Structure formats: C-alpha cells, structure tokens
Amino acid sequence: MAGTKAGAAKTALKLKEIYGDDYYKNIGQRGGKNGHTGGFASDKVGKDGLTGYERAKKVGQRGGKISKRGKAKKNEVTQ
C-alpha cells in the first residue's frame, strides 16, 4: 500500500490520531519559523512594519480584489 493514495490517506489518519488534528499545520509552522528568509510564518517584523503572516494576508486580499476571474457560469445543455 506504500506509495498509493490509499496508503497516504491511511498514514494521514494515523498521524492525526497520534499527534492531533493540527499536525500538518504545526509542521508547516515549524518549517516557516526555522527558515532564514522570513517566510509567511515569520514573527519577524519587516521594514513595512508587518510580520510575514500579516504581509501574506494583505497581499492575498489585494490579489483577490483584482481577480480577473468572473462569476461562475452554468452551462445548460439544450436538446
């Protein structure tokens, strides 16, 4: 089962059972905080006065507002 989708799902369930539901969130945070580039999980305040998380949030909001993707359109099949 190793190397398959089923195996990955089973492993994910086991890891969450052992370490808690926020297991993947925590390991991601550790990686971001241990990095030396000041990534999104960084608590370091940059030149703009924002932490990495706050900066990512603002940039994401800005990108979402100027998104060129319109509303979803339903395609109706006519017969």
Number of C-alpha atoms within 10 A of each C-alpha: 8 9 7 9 10 11 12 13 11 13 13 15 13 12 15 13 11 10 11 12 13 11 14 14 9 13 11 13 15 13 13 18 18 13 13 9 9 17 19 18 19 22 15 15 13 12 7 7 10 15 19 19 15 16 17 15 13 12 10 11 12 11 11 11 8 8 9 8 7 6 6 6 6 6 6 6 5 4 3
